[in-house]
């Protein structure tokens, strides 16, 4: 699991440390990865999106609407159901 953000490495590290994330945040200030994933419209970040990648390396689910208060639980429940 990892996160991608358009923020600088130093900000992502501070944010990750503050939140206690057990996964890395990839810094993508040039928006290359983010654009490749289709999360940028007209050169601007458009939304928060979660991609769940299965063991086969394919996208198993895309969450295009993310509610921070409940999202982690929602994704965890989905991942537990993957075979």
Secondary structure in CASP SS format (residue, H / E / C, confidence):
PFRMAT SS
TARGET T0000
AUTHOR 0000-0000-0000
METHOD secondary structure of the structure
MODEL  1
X C 1.00
X E 1.00
X E 1.00
X E 1.00
X E 1.00
X C 1.00
X C 1.00
X C 1.00
X H 1.00
X H 1.00
X H 1.00
X H 1.00
X H 1.00
X H 1.00
X H 1.00
X H 1.00
X H 1.00
X H 1.00
X H 1.00
X C 1.00
X C 1.00
X C 1.00
X C 1.00
X E 1.00
X E 1.00
X E 1.00
X E 1.00
X C 1.00
X C 1.00
X C 1.00
X C 1.00
X H 1.00
X H 1.00
X H 1.00
X H 1.00
X H 1.00
X C 1.00
X C 1.00
X C 1.00
X E 1.00
X E 1.00
X C 1.00
X C 1.00
X E 1.00
X E 1.00
X C 1.00
X C 1.00
X C 1.00
X C 1.00
X E 1.00
X E 1.00
X E 1.00
X E 1.00
X C 1.00
X C 1.00
X C 1.00
X C 1.00
X C 1.00
X E 1.00
X E 1.00
X E 1.00
X E 1.00
X E 1.00
X C 1.00
X C 1.00
X C 1.00
X C 1.00
X H 1.00
X H 1.00
X H 1.00
X H 1.00
X H 1.00
X H 1.00
X H 1.00
X H 1.00
X H 1.00
X H 1.00
X H 1.00
X H 1.00
X H 1.00
X C 1.00
X C 1.00
X C 1.00
END
